Amino acid sequence: MNKRILAAALTAAMLVSVVTSCNNNNGGNNSSSTGGSSTTSSSQGGSSAAGGDSSASDGEVGSGLGFKLDPAGYPVMDEPHTVKVTGFCTTPEGVDAWETPNEIYFFSEMEKRTNIHLDWTTMTRDALIEKIPILFASDDLPDVFFKTSLSASTLARYGTDGMVVNVAPLLETYAPDLYTYCADRDLLKFMTYADGIWGFPYMFDSEGIRMDKIFVNEKWLENVNMEMPTNWDEIEAVAKAFRDQDANGNGDPNDEVPLGITSITDMFSWLYSKYDLMNRGTSMAGSYIDADPADPSGNTIRAFITADEMKDVLKDAKHFWDEKLLPSTLFDADYYNAIWSTNISQNWAGFHTAWATATGNYVDDYIALPNAPTEKWNNVLGYLSGFGSGVITKECEIPEAMVSWFNYLYTIDGAYEFFLGIEGESYIIDDQGHVQLTEKITNHPELEQEQAHLRYSFYSGGGNPALATDETFKGGETYITSLNGCDNFRPATEGLTIWEAFPLNSDQTERINNVKGDISAVYKEYTAAFVTGTKDIDADWQEFLDKLNAAGLEEYLAAYQEAYDVISG
């Protein structure tokens, strides 16, 4: 489908939801104009209870609290108001570097529209991580945190202490776009921790970001005279050709890495779908959790790494290792940070798998397989990331208005402005309806692309409290070869039930954290030993299970089961 048409359709649907929500809550129309002021007067502050102004005389959402909700999805304040914001940012360097994010188009326009001025304190990610606990401990909080990516359990702790605003009762009225989006996808239950929603997530409405694909170097295929593989047997045959021939054409037949995976877990993720493990997507895969197929209801969790099918995964991976199709340095401590990136950047890797086509100068050589290699493809991430990407603290005098301010970031128009900047200047829409960054960004005479983009967007470094789509987010995940790969792999994902990360209370978090490190250590030790052959998969399997149990697997699963029971209701 034309992505621009899809965006327009979603925009229309969201605008309908805004008007409907406003009318349902207040019994009147919502005809405010951008930058206008309400005829009602009130204090800048207000109650943090949703619907407290529902009897306002002019019937507009927020009008009893000193603002009204524009149909576009943002608040318009009666009077100017300053909000103190602390957050992470990538530091701009070189020509036209800004001193404050307010110089970026999105924020400058939002100030004009909303009458809300943001007073910024920005710092590096590491500095912010160190600073946040100090701010909470000293009760020296800003009004808002931005791009903080605070964990849900951390937010819940501060929230139940009264330090962070619970936005759950505010969303339907003051953030109708975000609320409708989440309600339609049944996401609200995954966002609720300790009986509240304590922050705004980074929302991935992007197959490019959410779906893992397998990519192969098309030029290597031509060099070894092989066809594009479509199943596991053909993948292995092509990989062996890469191993045995000078596939990259540099004159050295021994520097090729046939399967250029990022880690052994990456290899397992290819194979999980083959044996229907990780059957609820990848959001809980790092916790080794999926649904136990022995329970037809799907409401019993299991550690899929203990399933009998995991032995088949390990045997396949060991076969690839024995055939020298995997990197010989795969288990080195610095493999991912140094060796894998070198393999990709030097044209030494034949296959790779990732959400992004992160292959540097060779990005256009890698294309996705024409289909998933198995009937099912479970490598799909959920929608939600970074629950604390945006946070409103107890210091904020206008929490309802700031909920509406954040709401605009989850509309299509807001997402385009936040991630892309100015149409016709920093990006264009091509004849096929796709976003293309302009040469001001991609071919700046003095700046690397990320720095050039930073003049128009605050996206860099992640953790954005916004709606990332295939069109608005212009990272490697949404490069054209990745999007084409989504088209190829999508049929194998149909019918897949995807879990988001489970919301945990403080007790569950503590119980899981007490044992997860030991469980992960056992998993990493034994899977490496099984693949490399220093332990026998069949003979030592029970030993592996016993070690997991001794590490606390039973308590680990019990805590996660309790969390899931709340979700499943």
Buried (B, 14 or more C-beta within 10 A) or exposed (E): EEBBEBBEEBBEBBBEBBBEBBBEBBEBEBEBEEEBBBEBEBEBBBEBEBBBBEEBEBBBBBBBBBBBBBBBBBBBBBEEBEBBBBBBBBEBEEEEEBEBBBEBBBBEBBBEBBBBBBBBEBBBBEEBBEBBEEBBEEEEBBBBBBBBBBBBBBBBBBBBEEBBBBBBBBBBBBBBBBBBBBBEBEBBBBBBBBEBBBBBBBBBBBBBBBBBBBBBBBBBBEBBEBEBBEBBEBBBBBBBBBBBBBBBEEEEEEBBBBBBBBBBBBBBBBBBBBBBBBBBBBBBBEBBBBBBBEEEEBBBBBBBBBBEBBBBBBBBBBEBBEBBBBBEBBBEEEBBEEBBBEBBBBBBBBBBBBBBBBBEEBBEBBBBBEBBBBEBBBBBBBBBBBBBBBBBBBBBBBBBBBBBBBBBBBBBBBBBBBBBBBEEEBBEBEEEBBBBBBEBBEEBEEBEEBBBBBBBBBBBBBBBBBBBBBBBBBBBBBBBBBBBBBEBBBEBBEEBEBBBBBBBBEEBBEBBEEBBEBBBEBBEEBBBBBBBEEBEBEEBBEEBBEBBBEBBBEBBBBBBBBBBEBBEE
